[in-house]
């Protein structure tokens, strides 16, 4: 292998790349302008989607509501819930996204509580569906508030204060400078930005140096030159590597 041939191919491809406006755009303009727009745009869209989901009424089915009317009232009082009577088809309706979740009140729920046992309340939902998972979080919050209320009543019956459940508290206090905190947060995203920029900068030159040669009808010419296949590949590889490194250096 002759390094002179590799160097010749490398400089030739670099010159061609710098003459190509599309390559320069993909290496400089796209990473600098498009990536921030995409990151901010996707973040804004996700935030808006979550806000819209939280404002929307979630259709909920309560199975075996007669087992404990008090618990049913606690769930039905949640403003974001719209109670639906579809106990016989709840699985199908959840799968079809017509209702968001279903909760089942177990048999003898109240008697199990009074005897000191821990009844399990099943919640049925559509995993990875944002509206269904949001409804489940609201259900869990309502049940958590109800659980705390039951604990307060039991403590009051036993003439105990609520603080016995929390013998001590913790308090977190930041001692680092705000500049260091901001730098640490940005530093967590920096590796991902570098990876994306390196891929973007290398993508178009890599396509142009391979498929582009065939489209222009120049691949036969370079293959019959005095350079070996390995020298051609190394020269083109170094060109793509340089383009990728140049894109990252725009940071």
Secondary structure, 3 states (H helix, E strand, C coil): CCHHHHHHHHHHHHHHHHHCHHHHHHHHHHHHHHHHHHHHHHHHHHHHHHHHHHHCCEEEEEECHHHCHHHHHHHHCCCCEEECCCCCCHHHHHHCCCCCEEEECCCCHHHHHHCCCCCCCCEEECCCCHHHHHHHHHHHHHHHHHHHHHHHHHHHHCCCCHHHHCCCCCCCCCCCCHHHHHHHHHHHHHHHHHHHHHHHHHHHHHHHHHHHHHHHCCHHHHHCCCCCHHHHHHHHHHHHHHHHHHHHHCC
